[in-house]
Amino acid sequence: MSALVLIELIGSEVSANSRAAITAASQLADTIDALVLTNAVDNASQTSSLAGLGTVKVIVNEELEHACVEVASGLIAEVMASYKYLVAGSSTYSKNIVPRVGALLDVQPISDVCEIKSKNTFVRPLYAGNIMATVESSDSKILMTVRSTSFEHSQDGGSASIEELSLTMPESQSTFVSLQESQSERPELTTAARIVSGGRGLGSKEDFALIDQLADKLDAAVGASRAAVDAGFITNDYQVGQTGKVVAPKLYIAVGISGAIQHLAGMKDSEVIVAINNDPDAPMCRMADLIWKTDLFGAMQEMIDHN
């Protein structure tokens, strides 16, 4: 049996999600190929250097610089004729495409896989991570997305061959108009080693600026709870949680976050969790490795001012 890994590119770089997907695929099949949808074949060069891959299949077309989901899913479904498994990292990119591939192949995709028990049995979270469900698939083809925080990331060191495929572009009822991305000099939230997250306890958008200052001090990424996002303190690009971004940094500092179930599900795999909160019974404090029960504004200013 063979597996196909859907590669998500950020520019010409392979995303951390895709690197985790390669590791997951290695537990399912002896032969692992990658699929890159791109507007330039050179963008597949980094993928070919990743360990564990046999062949990098590349579909090159100008339309694929910003591929519409109808086009991407149609191409992937056609390539899947030769594979048992399709594995992708759990991201907005793959969650938009993989279900549509499943519809075209008439199979049920499995999302957010955290553990592979066997070649057809997997563990995935339910109810914001409160339940870990073991699911078994009897489909002829198995499609899945995997959490990047649950699998090691494939490293460089491989030398896969590159094969360019010539496929007819599927028709699409939608066209790409524009892409608007938030730009930041800070580390990217999903891959940062340190994260400082703020919650509704900060009280206002003006006071949330303390999170930015501390993050700059620690060379950390900025995160937020959904309550802080809903209150307008920061945009939803920074939301950590079940409906936001799933993170697993070495250090996670939670400031004024009570710890709703959905937020805890998105950061529970952090190595060290520090909670700054005046309520030691808050769910976040029960999960934390270190609790600083104090006035959060004084604590934040003290850390910012410390040399």
Beta strands, then each sheet from edge to edge (+ up, - down):
strand 1: 2-6
strand 2: 9-10
strand 3: 13-14
strand 4: 31-38
strand 5: 55-60
strand 6: 85-89
strand 7: 110-113
strand 8: 115-118
strand 9: 121-126
strand 10: 131-136
strand 11: 142-146
strand 12: 161-165
strand 13: 194-198
strand 14: 221-224
strand 15: 251-255
strand 16: 272-276
strand 17: 290-292
sheet 1: 7+ 11+ 6+ 1+ 4+ 5+ 12+
sheet 2: 2+ 3-
sheet 3: 8+ 9- 10+
sheet 4: 14+ 13+ 15+ 16+ 17+
end
